[in-house]
Each structure stands twice: as structure tokens, then as C-alpha cells.
Amino acid sequence: MLGQALKYVLFALVPFVAASVALVQKGMLDSSIALFLFYATAVGCVLVILMLLERWTELTRHIDTIFSQAALGLPNTTDLSPIDKLHAVIEHRKQGEEHARHNTNVWEALFEHLPDALILLDAANKVVSANTMARKIFGQQIEGKIISAVVRHPQALKAIDTAVEDGLQHTLEITLNTPQERHYVLIIEAVAEKLHSVVRLLVTLQDHSAIKQAQRAHADFVAYASHELRTPLTALLGFIETLQGAAKDDPVARAQFLSIMQEQASRMSRLINDLLSLSRLEQKRNVPAEDYIALGAVLQTTVDVLQIKAAQKEMTLALNMPDESFAVLGDADELTQLFQNVVDNAIKYGNENSSVTIEVVKKENAQLPDAVHDRTGDFVEVSITNQGDGIAPDDIPRLTERFFRTSTARAKSDTGTGLGLSIVKHIIARHEGAFVIESELGSYTRMRIYLPLASET
């Protein structure tokens, strides 16, 4: 750098010296004046060079400081020129900026796709940002709006105001109709000091609707089970009291009452057995069934067991199964209970002098219902069809609910517990299958059961 500066100074002085010599030779310029001008110009150039050197020294020291602070971790840095060091620092900062942009994009993507609804508020309680779930709940255009125009819930707004005042975290449960009733846990946290930005509050909504629904279902289950057990128990206690009193010496009344007591006791036994079955299924719902089960043998056993019951109503049971053998991974006892429950219902609610048909067909992926359409591998479909009163469309989605019985079912049979199809649903779920119910009032009911076939080994 110094050599280049001296070269430029010499280049600048050559024309001046040449011109001065020419003027002196022609007598147009005194030699002493020319010598003075030469020295003055040389001194000025030297001063300029010294100033440039001082500036360059300061610049190199500044570059060295920046370079050392950057801590690039490069080997043999003593051999690097100041320009190389400056380039290295600039490149390092570019990489740092790219890394920062990448981190920002990652955090934005994470914020956007978290399952909880997140809303960021500024000092004026305006929405600075909201993620996908928050926009799904409150609408797409909520950024820039006052939070009171977004969350229309007095207790939630009060909690937000309190969090602004005391800077503490506040949590409460709220219910919103958006448009269906949903239950949320609302968490408000002051984050201004943590984020060092215009954002002051983070509002989080955690959807606890499924938990609330499970709690409600559990409470309903306990209430229904208590009611179903209390009814026959009350009848038994009443008849026992009667037999101990007025009917004590009446053989006719005693025989009649004992028959009714036996029916009520049997009803309690069926209910308890079904409750125990549900309990066992729920305990094993996450345990895969791994036994190879020949489906044809299970279905044939079902037909043989229920043939007598069908004959009592002069009904016929027809099993239509191809020669191909179907094997599924499952639990033999559970599959037997599954098909016996469904076929027993078909007989119980079918018309007399009619038939119950059991059809077995292999299904490919394109022919499967939505519940298992994304699964790979082949399935077997077992459809059980009867001829009877049918089921109202509004009742079909509720058939697998615990203790639910249609009005037709209650009128036709007093022996059911309302748990049979709930047990069926749990068994099919454990075997990773699907359950579809079709019905036409006054005509038929068809229940389709889809089970994955075991792969050949």
C-alpha cells in the first residue's frame, strides 16, 4: 500500500519537475522559486502520504479488532492481510445472517404449526401475530385487531387485563362456540422481557374438548350402569320382601315371582359380564393381537351356536364364503364374541320366517371405507344382513354408544344390555378394522365388518 502511494506521488511530481525545468531554461521562472515550489510540493505529498499511512494503520487495527472479536477459528491467521481478514469477517457475517434467517424461519414454522392456538399481543392489546390454529378458531383476518374484538369472552378479557397489570401468568377454562361448543384452557403470559420486541402478551388456547367429552362419557357411563343395575336389583328386593311376607305360603305366587326374579338376576349377570368385557377390551386396546385366526372356522362356530336360536323364530342362517381361506391376526375369543354379538342382534331384531345372511368377500384398498382407506394391504369384509324393521338414520351413529338402544329394540327385546355393539366397536378397533352400518326402515339392516388380512409368511 505504501509503495503504491509513493509511486503515485512520483508520477505526480515528474510532470511538475519537467515543466519547472523548462520554464527555468527559458528564463520564465527563477531557479530559486522553482526549487521552492518543488520542495513545497514534495513536503505536501509526504504529508498526504503520512496522513494516508495513519488512516491505513487505524483501519488495519480496526479490522484486526473486528477479526479477533468474530472468533472465526481460522488456522494461520497471522499470514492473512488486512484485506483478507476484512473479507473473512464479511463472509462470516453473511453466514451469520443466513443462519439467523434460517432460525427465524424455523421458529415461524414451528409457531405456525403448533397444535395449540397462539396469539401474540402488543402494548395496545392488538393482535401482532396468530398461528394457523388460532385463525381456524377466530377467523383468518385477526392480525391488527383489538383482542376484545377477537375473543368475545368476558372472563378471558379480564384475565388478559390482569396479566397486563401484574405481569404474571394466568390460567382459566373457557367455553367457546366456534361454531360448535369447544372447551379450552386459556393461558396468558407476559413475554415482553423475554422476547425484547413489541410483543407483550402470549395468549395460548389448549383444546381440552376431548378430555371434557371423555369425562362426560365416564360420568354418563357410571350413571347408566348404576341405573341399569339398580332396576333389576330393586325388582329382586321387592319380590324377596313379598315372598317373605304376603306370598310366603302362596305356591302359585311364589313360582311366578321366582321366575321373574330369575329373569332379573340373569339380566344383572348379562350386564355385569358385558361391563367386564368392556373393561378387559379397554385394558388391551393398545396391545396388538398377534395370533393367526382362520376366519372361516370362527364364522362357522358362530352359525352353529346360534342355529337353535334362529330356528326358534323359524329363521335360517346362511354363510356364504368363498373357497379361499382367510386368516387374520387377532384374538380368537374376541372375534368369536364379535360375530356372535352381531349375528345374535340380526336374529333378535329380524322378522320371523326370514333369513340372516353372512357374506365374506376379499376387498382391495379402493373398495374400503374411509376409516381404513389409507391402510396398505388387503382386507376381508364380513357383512351380516337381516330382514326386519330397520333402523332410523338418526339412530345409526349412536348404535355403538354404551347403553344406547333404539325404541324398536326396547319394544322387541327386554334382554339386551345396550352394550353389545359397543363391545363390537372396541374389538374391531383393537383389530385395526372398520365397522359400517346400513339400514332401510321397514326393509333390512346390514352390518359390514372390515378386518385386515394377515400377510403370508
DRENDO-1510 file (C-alpha; in Angstrom, 1 decimal, always signed):
<recs>
REC; n; res; u; v; w
REC; 1; MET; +0.0; +0.0; +0.0 .
REC; 2; LEU; +2.9; +2.4; +0.9 .
REC; 3; GLY; +4.8; +1.5; -2.2 .
REC; 4; GLN; +1.7; +2.2; -4.4 .
REC; 5; ALA; +1.3; +5.6; -2.6 .
REC; 6; LEU; +4.9; +6.6; -3.3 .
REC; 7; LYS; +4.6; +5.6; -6.9 .
REC; 8; TYR; +1.6; +7.8; -7.4 .
REC; 9; VAL; +3.5; +10.7; -5.7 .
REC; 10; LEU; +6.4; +10.3; -8.0 .
REC; 11; PHE; +4.1; +10.1; -11.0 .
REC; 12; ALA; +2.5; +13.4; -9.9 .
REC; 13; LEU; +5.9; +15.2; -9.4 .
REC; 14; VAL; +7.5; +14.2; -12.7 .
REC; 15; PRO; +5.3; +16.5; -14.9 .
REC; 16; PHE; +5.8; +19.3; -12.4 .
REC; 17; VAL; +9.6; +19.0; -12.4 .
REC; 18; ALA; +9.7; +18.8; -16.1 .
REC; 19; ALA; +7.6; +21.9; -16.5 .
REC; 20; SER; +9.7; +23.8; -13.9 .
REC; 21; VAL; +13.0; +22.9; -15.7 .
REC; 22; ALA; +11.6; +24.0; -19.0 .
REC; 23; LEU; +10.5; +27.3; -17.6 .
REC; 24; VAL; +13.8; +27.9; -15.8 .
REC; 25; GLN; +15.7; +27.2; -19.1 .
REC; 26; LYS; +13.6; +29.7; -21.0 .
REC; 27; GLY; +14.1; +32.3; -18.3 .
REC; 28; MET; +10.5; +32.4; -17.5 .
REC; 29; LEU; +10.9; +31.2; -13.9 .
REC; 30; ASP; +13.6; +31.9; -11.4 .
REC; 31; SER; +15.5; +28.8; -10.3 .
REC; 32; SER; +15.1; +29.5; -6.6 .
REC; 33; ILE; +11.4; +29.9; -6.9 .
REC; 34; ALA; +11.2; +26.6; -8.9 .
REC; 35; LEU; +13.3; +24.9; -6.2 .
REC; 36; PHE; +11.0; +26.3; -3.5 .
REC; 37; LEU; +7.9; +25.1; -5.4 .
REC; 38; PHE; +9.5; +21.7; -5.8 .
REC; 39; TYR; +10.3; +21.3; -2.1 .
REC; 40; ALA; +6.8; +22.6; -1.1 .
REC; 41; THR; +5.1; +20.1; -3.4 .
REC; 42; ALA; +7.3; +17.3; -2.1 .
REC; 43; VAL; +6.5; +18.2; +1.5 .
REC; 44; GLY; +2.8; +18.3; +0.7 .
REC; 45; CYS; +3.0; +14.9; -0.9 .
REC; 46; VAL; +4.9; +13.5; +2.1 .
REC; 47; LEU; +2.2; +14.9; +4.5 .
REC; 48; VAL; -0.5; +13.3; +2.4 .
REC; 49; ILE; +1.3; +10.0; +2.5 .
REC; 50; LEU; +1.8; +10.2; +6.2 .
REC; 51; MET; -1.9; +11.0; +6.7 .
REC; 52; LEU; -2.8; +8.1; +4.5 .
REC; 53; LEU; -0.5; +5.8; +6.4 .
REC; 54; GLU; -2.1; +6.9; +9.7 .
REC; 55; ARG; -5.5; +6.3; +8.4 .
REC; 56; TRP; -4.5; +2.9; +7.0 .
REC; 57; THR; -2.9; +2.0; +10.3 .
REC; 58; GLU; -6.1; +2.9; +12.1 .
REC; 59; LEU; -8.1; +0.9; +9.6 .
REC; 60; THR; -6.0; -2.2; +9.9 .
REC; 61; ARG; -6.2; -2.0; +13.7 .
REC; 62; HIS; -10.0; -1.8; +13.5 .
REC; 63; ILE; -10.0; -4.7; +11.1 .
REC; 64; ASP; -7.9; -6.7; +13.5 .
REC; 65; THR; -10.2; -5.9; +16.3 .
REC; 66; ILE; -13.3; -7.0; +14.3 .
REC; 67; PHE; -11.5; -10.1; +13.2 .
REC; 68; SER; -10.5; -11.1; +16.7 .
REC; 69; GLN; -14.0; -10.4; +18.0 .
REC; 70; ALA; -15.5; -12.5; +15.2 .
REC; 71; ALA; -13.6; -15.6; +16.5 .
REC; 72; LEU; -13.7; -17.3; +13.1 .
REC; 73; GLY; -11.4; -20.1; +14.2 .
REC; 74; LEU; -9.3; -20.0; +11.0 .
REC; 75; PRO; -5.8; -21.5; +11.0 .
REC; 76; ASN; -2.7; -19.4; +10.3 .
REC; 77; THR; -4.4; -16.0; +10.7 .
REC; 78; THR; -1.1; -14.3; +11.1 .
REC; 79; ASP; -0.4; -14.7; +7.4 .
REC; 80; LEU; -3.6; -13.0; +6.4 .
REC; 81; SER; -3.5; -9.5; +5.0 .
REC; 82; PRO; -5.9; -6.9; +6.4 .
REC; 83; ILE; -8.0; -7.1; +3.2 .
REC; 84; ASP; -8.2; -10.9; +3.6 .
REC; 85; LYS; -9.3; -10.5; +7.2 .
REC; 86; LEU; -11.9; -8.0; +6.2 .
REC; 87; HIS; -13.3; -10.4; +3.5 .
REC; 88; ALA; -13.3; -13.2; +6.1 .
REC; 89; VAL; -15.3; -11.1; +8.5 .
REC; 90; ILE; -17.8; -10.0; +5.9 .
REC; 91; GLU; -18.2; -13.6; +4.8 .
REC; 92; HIS; -18.7; -14.7; +8.4 .
REC; 93; ARG; -21.3; -12.1; +9.0 .
REC; 94; LYS; -23.2; -13.1; +5.8 .
REC; 95; GLN; -23.2; -16.7; +7.1 .
REC; 96; GLY; -24.4; -15.5; +10.5 .
REC; 97; GLU; -27.2; -13.5; +8.9 .
REC; 98; GLU; -28.2; -16.6; +6.8 .
REC; 99; HIS; -28.2; -18.7; +9.9 .
REC; 100; ALA; -30.3; -16.2; +11.7 .
REC; 101; ARG; -32.8; -16.0; +8.9 .
REC; 102; HIS; -32.9; -19.8; +8.9 .
REC; 103; ASN; -33.6; -19.9; +12.6 .
REC; 104; THR; -36.2; -17.3; +12.2 .
REC; 105; ASN; -37.9; -19.4; +9.5 .
REC; 106; VAL; -37.8; -22.5; +11.7 .
REC; 107; TRP; -39.3; -20.7; +14.7 .
REC; 108; GLU; -42.0; -19.1; +12.5 .
REC; 109; ALA; -42.8; -22.5; +11.0 .
REC; 110; LEU; -42.9; -24.0; +14.5 .
REC; 111; PHE; -45.2; -21.2; +15.8 .
REC; 112; GLU; -47.4; -21.6; +12.8 .
REC; 113; HIS; -48.0; -25.4; +13.1 .
REC; 114; LEU; -48.2; -25.9; +16.8 .
REC; 115; PRO; -51.4; -27.7; +17.7 .
REC; 116; ASP; -52.4; -25.1; +20.3 .
REC; 117; ALA; -53.8; -21.8; +19.3 .
REC; 118; LEU; -51.3; -19.0; +19.8 .
REC; 119; ILE; -51.9; -15.2; +19.7 .
REC; 120; LEU; -49.3; -12.5; +20.3 .
REC; 121; LEU; -50.4; -9.1; +21.6 .
REC; 122; ASP; -48.7; -5.7; +21.6 .
REC; 123; ALA; -48.9; -3.0; +24.2 .
REC; 124; ALA; -52.2; -1.8; +22.9 .
REC; 125; ASN; -53.7; -5.4; +23.1 .
REC; 126; LYS; -53.7; -5.6; +19.3 .
REC; 127; VAL; -53.0; -9.0; +17.7 .
REC; 128; VAL; -49.5; -8.9; +16.3 .
REC; 129; SER; -49.5; -12.5; +15.0 .
REC; 130; ALA; -51.6; -15.6; +15.2 .
REC; 131; ASN; -50.9; -19.2; +14.1 .
REC; 132; THR; -53.0; -21.5; +11.9 .
REC; 133; MET; -55.0; -23.0; +14.8 .
REC; 134; ALA; -55.9; -19.5; +16.2 .
REC; 135; ARG; -57.0; -18.3; +12.7 .
REC; 136; LYS; -59.0; -21.5; +12.4 .
REC; 137; ILE; -60.9; -20.7; +15.6 .
REC; 138; PHE; -61.3; -16.9; +15.3 .
REC; 139; GLY; -61.0; -16.3; +11.6 .
REC; 140; GLN; -58.3; -15.6; +9.0 .
REC; 141; GLN; -58.2; -11.8; +9.3 .
REC; 142; ILE; -57.4; -11.2; +13.0 .
REC; 143; GLU; -54.0; -9.6; +12.8 .
REC; 144; GLY; -54.2; -5.9; +13.8 .
REC; 145; LYS; -57.5; -6.3; +15.6 .
REC; 146; ILE; -58.1; -5.5; +19.3 .
REC; 147; ILE; -58.2; -8.7; +21.3 .
REC; 148; SER; -61.7; -7.9; +22.6 .
REC; 149; ALA; -62.9; -8.0; +19.0 .
REC; 150; VAL; -61.4; -11.5; +18.6 .
REC; 151; VAL; -62.0; -13.3; +21.9 .
REC; 152; ARG; -65.5; -12.4; +22.9 .
REC; 153; HIS; -65.4; -13.8; +26.4 .
REC; 154; PRO; -65.6; -11.5; +29.4 .
REC; 155; GLN; -63.6; -13.7; +31.8 .
REC; 156; ALA; -60.8; -14.2; +29.2 .
REC; 157; LEU; -60.6; -10.4; +28.6 .
REC; 158; LYS; -60.5; -9.8; +32.3 .
REC; 159; ALA; -57.6; -12.3; +32.7 .
REC; 160; ILE; -55.7; -10.5; +29.9 .
REC; 161; ASP; -56.1; -7.1; +31.5 .
REC; 162; THR; -55.0; -8.6; +34.9 .
REC; 163; ALA; -51.9; -10.1; +33.2 .
REC; 164; VAL; -51.0; -6.7; +31.8 .
REC; 165; GLU; -51.2; -5.2; +35.2 .
REC; 166; ASP; -49.3; -7.7; +37.3 .
REC; 167; GLY; -47.1; -9.4; +34.7 .
REC; 168; LEU; -47.9; -12.9; +36.0 .
REC; 169; GLN; -49.2; -16.0; +34.2 .
REC; 170; HIS; -53.0; -16.6; +34.4 .
REC; 171; THR; -54.8; -19.7; +33.5 .
REC; 172; LEU; -58.6; -20.4; +33.2 .
REC; 173; GLU; -61.0; -22.7; +31.5 .
REC; 174; ILE; -63.4; -21.2; +28.9 .
REC; 175; THR; -66.0; -22.5; +26.6 .
REC; 176; LEU; -66.4; -21.1; +23.1 .
REC; 177; ASN; -68.9; -21.7; +20.3 .
REC; 178; THR; -66.8; -21.6; +17.2 .
REC; 179; PRO; -69.3; -22.7; +15.8 .
REC; 180; GLN; -69.6; -25.9; +17.8 .
REC; 181; GLU; -69.1; -25.9; +21.6 .
REC; 182; ARG; -65.4; -26.3; +22.4 .
REC; 183; HIS; -63.6; -26.3; +25.7 .
REC; 184; TYR; -60.3; -24.6; +26.1 .
REC; 185; VAL; -57.7; -23.9; +28.7 .
REC; 186; LEU; -56.6; -20.3; +28.3 .
REC; 187; ILE; -53.0; -19.3; +29.3 .
REC; 188; ILE; -51.9; -15.7; +29.3 .
REC; 189; GLU; -48.3; -14.9; +29.9 .
REC; 190; ALA; -46.3; -11.7; +29.8 .
REC; 191; VAL; -43.3; -12.1; +27.4 .
REC; 192; ALA; -42.1; -8.6; +26.7 .
REC; 193; GLU; -38.9; -9.0; +28.7 .
REC; 194; LYS; -38.2; -12.5; +27.2 .
REC; 195; LEU; -38.7; -11.5; +23.5 .
REC; 196; HIS; -37.4; -7.9; +23.6 .
REC; 197; SER; -39.9; -6.9; +21.0 .
REC; 198; VAL; -43.2; -5.1; +20.6 .
REC; 199; VAL; -45.0; -8.3; +21.7 .
REC; 200; ARG; -46.2; -8.0; +25.3 .
REC; 201; LEU; -48.5; -11.0; +25.9 .
REC; 202; LEU; -48.7; -14.5; +24.6 .
REC; 203; VAL; -52.2; -16.0; +24.7 .
REC; 204; THR; -52.4; -19.8; +24.4 .
REC; 205; LEU; -55.6; -21.8; +23.9 .
REC; 206; GLN; -55.3; -25.6; +24.5 .
REC; 207; ASP; -58.3; -27.6; +23.2 .
REC; 208; HIS; -59.5; -29.8; +26.1 .
REC; 209; SER; -62.8; -30.7; +24.4 .
REC; 210; ALA; -61.8; -34.4; +24.0 .
REC; 211; ILE; -60.9; -34.6; +27.7 .
REC; 212; LYS; -64.2; -32.9; +28.7 .
REC; 213; GLN; -66.0; -35.3; +26.4 .
REC; 214; ALA; -64.3; -38.3; +28.0 .
REC; 215; GLN; -65.1; -37.0; +31.5 .
REC; 216; ARG; -68.7; -36.6; +30.5 .
REC; 217; ALA; -68.8; -40.0; +28.9 .
REC; 218; HIS; -67.3; -41.5; +32.1 .
REC; 219; ALA; -69.9; -39.8; +34.2 .
REC; 220; ASP; -72.7; -40.9; +31.9 .
REC; 221; PHE; -71.4; -44.4; +31.9 .
REC; 222; VAL; -71.4; -44.6; +35.7 .
REC; 223; ALA; -74.9; -43.1; +35.8 .
REC; 224; TYR; -76.3; -45.5; +33.1 .
REC; 225; ALA; -74.6; -48.5; +34.7 .
REC; 226; SER; -75.9; -47.6; +38.1 .
REC; 227; HIS; -79.4; -47.2; +36.7 .
REC; 228; GLU; -79.3; -50.5; +34.7 .
REC; 229; LEU; -78.1; -52.4; +37.8 .
REC; 230; ARG; -80.5; -50.6; +40.1 .
REC; 231; THR; -83.6; -51.6; +38.1 .
REC; 232; PRO; -83.3; -55.4; +38.4 .
REC; 233; LEU; -81.9; -55.1; +41.9 .
REC; 234; THR; -84.9; -53.1; +43.0 .
REC; 235; ALA; -87.2; -55.7; +41.5 .
REC; 236; LEU; -85.3; -58.5; +43.2 .
REC; 237; LEU; -85.5; -56.8; +46.6 .
REC; 238; GLY; -89.2; -56.1; +46.1 .
REC; 239; PHE; -90.0; -59.8; +45.2 .
REC; 240; ILE; -87.9; -61.0; +48.1 .
REC; 241; GLU; -89.8; -58.8; +50.5 .
REC; 242; THR; -93.1; -60.0; +49.0 .
REC; 243; LEU; -92.1; -63.7; +49.3 .
REC; 244; GLN; -91.1; -63.1; +52.9 .
REC; 245; GLY; -94.5; -61.6; +53.6 .
REC; 246; ALA; -97.9; -61.9; +51.9 .
REC; 247; ALA; -96.8; -64.6; +49.3 .
REC; 248; LYS; -94.9; -66.7; +51.7 .
REC; 249; ASP; -97.5; -69.5; +51.7 .
REC; 250; ASP; -98.8; -69.0; +48.2 .
REC; 251; PRO; -97.1; -71.6; +45.9 .
REC; 252; VAL; -98.6; -70.1; +42.7 .
REC; 253; ALA; -97.3; -66.5; +43.5 .
REC; 254; ARG; -94.0; -67.9; +44.7 .
REC; 255; ALA; -93.4; -69.8; +41.4 .
REC; 256; GLN; -94.4; -66.7; +39.4 .
REC; 257; PHE; -92.2; -64.4; +41.5 .
REC; 258; LEU; -89.2; -66.8; +41.4 .
REC; 259; SER; -89.4; -66.9; +37.6 .
REC; 260; ILE; -89.4; -63.1; +37.4 .
REC; 261; MET; -86.5; -63.0; +39.9 .
REC; 262; GLN; -84.5; -65.4; +37.7 .
REC; 263; GLU; -85.1; -63.2; +34.7 .
REC; 264; GLN; -83.9; -60.1; +36.6 .
REC; 265; ALA; -80.9; -61.9; +38.0 .
REC; 266; SER; -80.0; -63.1; +34.5 .
REC; 267; ARG; -80.3; -59.5; +33.3 .
REC; 268; MET; -77.9; -58.4; +36.0 .
REC; 269; SER; -75.5; -61.2; +35.1 .
REC; 270; ARG; -75.5; -60.2; +31.4 .
REC; 271; LEU; -74.9; -56.6; +32.3 .
REC; 272; ILE; -72.0; -57.4; +34.6 .
REC; 273; ASN; -70.5; -59.8; +32.0 .
REC; 274; ASP; -70.7; -57.1; +29.3 .
REC; 275; LEU; -69.2; -54.5; +31.6 .
REC; 276; LEU; -66.3; -56.8; +32.4 .
REC; 277; SER; -65.8; -57.5; +28.7 .
REC; 278; LEU; -65.6; -53.8; +28.0 .
REC; 279; SER; -63.2; -53.3; +30.8 .
REC; 280; ARG; -60.9; -56.1; +29.5 .
REC; 281; LEU; -61.1; -54.7; +26.0 .
REC; 282; GLU; -60.1; -51.2; +27.2 .
REC; 283; GLN; -57.2; -52.6; +29.1 .
REC; 284; LYS; -55.9; -54.4; +26.0 .
REC; 285; ARG; -56.8; -51.8; +23.4 .
REC; 286; ASN; -53.1; -50.8; +22.8 .
REC; 287; VAL; -51.9; -54.4; +22.9 .
REC; 288; PRO; -51.7; -55.8; +19.3 .
REC; 289; ALA; -53.4; -59.2; +18.7 .
REC; 290; GLU; -50.8; -61.5; +17.0 .
REC; 291; ASP; -52.5; -64.9; +16.7 .
REC; 292; TYR; -53.3; -66.3; +13.2 .
REC; 293; ILE; -57.0; -66.9; +13.2 .
REC; 294; ALA; -58.9; -68.8; +10.5 .
REC; 295; LEU; -61.9; -66.6; +9.9 .
REC; 296; GLY; -64.0; -69.4; +8.3 .
REC; 297; ALA; -63.8; -71.5; +11.5 .
REC; 298; VAL; -64.9; -68.6; +13.7 .
REC; 299; LEU; -67.9; -67.8; +11.5 .
REC; 300; GLN; -68.9; -71.5; +11.2 .
REC; 301; THR; -68.8; -71.8; +15.0 .
REC; 302; THR; -71.0; -68.7; +15.3 .
REC; 303; VAL; -73.6; -70.2; +12.9 .
REC; 304; ASP; -73.6; -73.5; +14.8 .
REC; 305; VAL; -74.0; -71.8; +18.2 .
REC; 306; LEU; -76.9; -69.6; +17.1 .
REC; 307; GLN; -78.7; -72.0; +14.7 .
REC; 308; ILE; -81.1; -73.1; +17.5 .
REC; 309; LYS; -82.0; -69.5; +18.4 .
REC; 310; ALA; -82.7; -68.8; +14.8 .
REC; 311; ALA; -84.8; -71.9; +14.5 .
REC; 312; GLN; -87.0; -70.7; +17.4 .
REC; 313; LYS; -88.1; -67.8; +15.2 .
REC; 314; GLU; -88.2; -70.1; +12.1 .
REC; 315; MET; -85.3; -68.1; +10.6 .
REC; 316; THR; -82.4; -69.5; +8.5 .
REC; 317; LEU; -78.7; -68.7; +8.9 .
REC; 318; ALA; -76.8; -68.7; +5.6 .
REC; 319; LEU; -73.0; -68.5; +5.5 .
REC; 320; ASN; -71.7; -67.6; +2.0 .
REC; 321; MET; -67.9; -67.9; +2.0 .
REC; 322; PRO; -65.6; -68.5; -1.0 .
REC; 323; ASP; -63.2; -71.4; -1.1 .
REC; 324; GLU; -60.3; -69.1; -0.4 .
REC; 325; SER; -59.2; -69.3; +3.2 .
REC; 326; PHE; -59.0; -66.0; +5.1 .
REC; 327; ALA; -56.6; -65.6; +8.0 .
REC; 328; VAL; -56.4; -62.5; +10.3 .
REC; 329; LEU; -54.1; -61.5; +13.1 .
REC; 330; GLY; -56.3; -61.4; +16.1 .
REC; 331; ASP; -57.7; -62.9; +19.3 .
REC; 332; ALA; -60.0; -65.9; +18.7 .
REC; 333; ASP; -62.2; -65.3; +21.7 .
REC; 334; GLU; -62.7; -61.7; +20.9 .
REC; 335; LEU; -63.5; -62.4; +17.2 .
REC; 336; THR; -66.0; -65.1; +18.3 .
REC; 337; GLN; -67.7; -62.6; +20.6 .
REC; 338; LEU; -67.7; -60.0; +17.9 .
REC; 339; PHE; -69.5; -62.1; +15.3 .
REC; 340; GLN; -71.8; -63.8; +17.9 .
REC; 341; ASN; -73.0; -60.4; +19.1 .
REC; 342; VAL; -73.7; -59.1; +15.6 .
REC; 343; VAL; -75.4; -62.3; +14.4 .
REC; 344; ASP; -77.4; -62.5; +17.6 .
REC; 345; ASN; -78.7; -59.0; +17.1 .
REC; 346; ALA; -79.6; -59.9; +13.5 .
REC; 347; ILE; -81.7; -62.8; +14.7 .
REC; 348; LYS; -83.2; -60.9; +17.7 .
REC; 349; TYR; -84.4; -57.9; +15.6 .
REC; 350; GLY; -85.1; -59.8; +12.4 .
REC; 351; ASN; -88.6; -60.8; +11.2 .
REC; 352; GLU; -89.8; -64.3; +11.8 .
REC; 353; ASN; -89.7; -66.7; +8.8 .
REC; 354; SER; -86.9; -64.6; +7.3 .
REC; 355; SER; -83.2; -65.2; +6.8 .
REC; 356; VAL; -79.9; -63.9; +8.1 .
REC; 357; THR; -77.1; -63.9; +5.5 .
REC; 358; ILE; -73.4; -63.8; +6.3 .
REC; 359; GLU; -71.3; -62.8; +3.2 .
REC; 360; VAL; -67.5; -63.0; +3.2 .
REC; 361; VAL; -65.6; -61.1; +0.5 .
REC; 362; LYS; -62.0; -60.0; -0.1 .
REC; 363; LYS; -61.6; -56.2; -0.5 .
REC; 364; GLU; -58.8; -54.2; -2.1 .
REC; 365; ASN; -57.8; -50.7; -0.9 .
REC; 366; ALA; -60.0; -48.8; -3.4 .
REC; 367; GLN; -63.1; -50.6; -2.0 .
REC; 368; LEU; -62.6; -49.8; +1.6 .
REC; 369; PRO; -64.4; -47.3; +3.8 .
REC; 370; ASP; -62.8; -44.1; +4.8 .
REC; 371; ALA; -61.8; -45.4; +8.2 .
REC; 372; VAL; -59.2; -47.8; +6.7 .
REC; 373; HIS; -58.8; -46.4; +3.2 .
REC; 374; ASP; -55.3; -45.1; +3.8 .
REC; 375; ARG; -54.1; -48.5; +5.0 .
REC; 376; THR; -52.0; -50.8; +2.9 .
REC; 377; GLY; -52.7; -54.5; +2.3 .
REC; 378; ASP; -55.9; -56.4; +1.7 .
REC; 379; PHE; -59.0; -56.6; +3.9 .
REC; 380; VAL; -61.8; -59.1; +4.3 .
REC; 381; GLU; -65.4; -57.8; +4.5 .
REC; 382; VAL; -67.9; -59.8; +6.6 .
REC; 383; SER; -71.5; -58.5; +6.1 .
REC; 384; ILE; -74.4; -59.7; +8.2 .
REC; 385; THR; -77.8; -58.8; +6.8 .
REC; 386; ASN; -81.3; -59.4; +8.2 .
REC; 387; GLN; -84.9; -58.5; +7.1 .
REC; 388; GLY; -86.7; -56.5; +9.7 .
REC; 389; ASP; -88.0; -53.1; +10.8 .
REC; 390; GLY; -84.7; -51.4; +10.0 .
REC; 391; ILE; -83.0; -48.6; +11.9 .
REC; 392; ALA; -83.8; -44.8; +11.7 .
REC; 393; PRO; -81.0; -42.8; +10.1 .
REC; 394; ASP; -80.6; -40.6; +13.2 .
REC; 395; ASP; -80.1; -43.7; +15.4 .
REC; 396; ILE; -77.3; -45.3; +13.3 .
REC; 397; PRO; -74.4; -43.1; +14.5 .
REC; 398; ARG; -75.4; -43.8; +18.1 .
REC; 399; LEU; -75.7; -47.6; +17.9 .
REC; 400; THR; -72.2; -48.1; +19.3 .
REC; 401; GLU; -72.7; -45.8; +22.3 .
REC; 402; ARG; -72.8; -47.6; +25.6 .
REC; 403; PHE; -76.4; -48.4; +26.8 .
REC; 404; PHE; -78.0; -46.9; +23.7 .
REC; 405; ARG; -81.0; -48.8; +22.5 .
REC; 406; THR; -83.4; -47.7; +19.8 .
REC; 407; SER; -87.1; -47.6; +20.6 .
REC; 408; THR; -87.7; -50.6; +18.3 .
REC; 409; ALA; -85.1; -52.6; +20.1 .
REC; 410; ARG; -86.6; -51.8; +23.5 .
REC; 411; ALA; -90.0; -52.8; +22.2 .
REC; 412; LYS; -88.8; -56.1; +20.7 .
REC; 413; SER; -86.5; -57.3; +23.4 .
REC; 414; ASP; -86.1; -56.8; +27.1 .
REC; 415; THR; -83.0; -58.9; +27.4 .
REC; 416; GLY; -80.4; -56.6; +25.8 .
REC; 417; THR; -78.0; -54.5; +27.9 .
REC; 418; GLY; -77.2; -51.8; +25.3 .
REC; 419; LEU; -73.5; -52.8; +25.4 .
REC; 420; GLY; -73.3; -55.4; +22.6 .
REC; 421; LEU; -72.4; -53.1; +19.7 .
REC; 422; SER; -70.1; -51.0; +22.0 .
REC; 423; ILE; -68.2; -54.2; +22.6 .
REC; 424; VAL; -68.2; -54.9; +18.9 .
REC; 425; LYS; -66.7; -51.5; +18.2 .
REC; 426; HIS; -63.9; -52.0; +20.7 .
REC; 427; ILE; -63.0; -55.4; +19.3 .
REC; 428; ILE; -62.9; -54.1; +15.7 .
REC; 429; ALA; -60.8; -51.1; +16.9 .
REC; 430; ARG; -58.3; -53.4; +18.6 .
REC; 431; HIS; -58.0; -55.5; +15.4 .
REC; 432; GLU; -57.5; -52.3; +13.4 .
REC; 433; GLY; -60.6; -52.7; +11.3 .
REC; 434; ALA; -63.7; -50.7; +10.5 .
REC; 435; PHE; -67.4; -51.0; +11.2 .
REC; 436; VAL; -70.2; -49.8; +8.8 .
REC; 437; ILE; -73.9; -50.0; +9.5 .
REC; 438; GLU; -76.5; -49.6; +6.7 .
REC; 439; SER; -80.3; -49.8; +7.1 .
REC; 440; GLU; -83.5; -49.1; +5.4 .
REC; 441; LEU; -86.7; -48.7; +7.5 .
REC; 442; GLY; -89.1; -51.5; +7.0 .
REC; 443; SER; -86.7; -53.5; +4.9 .
REC; 444; TYR; -83.3; -54.6; +6.2 .
REC; 445; THR; -80.2; -53.9; +8.3 .
REC; 446; ARG; -76.7; -54.7; +7.1 .
REC; 447; MET; -73.6; -54.5; +9.3 .
REC; 448; ARG; -70.2; -54.6; +7.5 .
REC; 449; ILE; -67.1; -55.6; +9.4 .
REC; 450; TYR; -63.7; -55.0; +7.8 .
REC; 451; LEU; -60.6; -56.8; +9.1 .
REC; 452; PRO; -57.0; -56.7; +7.7 .
REC; 453; LEU; -55.8; -60.0; +6.3 .
REC; 454; ALA; -52.7; -61.5; +7.8 .
REC; 455; SER; -49.8; -61.3; +5.4 .
REC; 456; GLU; -48.4; -64.5; +4.1 .
REC; 457; THR; -45.1; -65.6; +5.5 .
</recs>
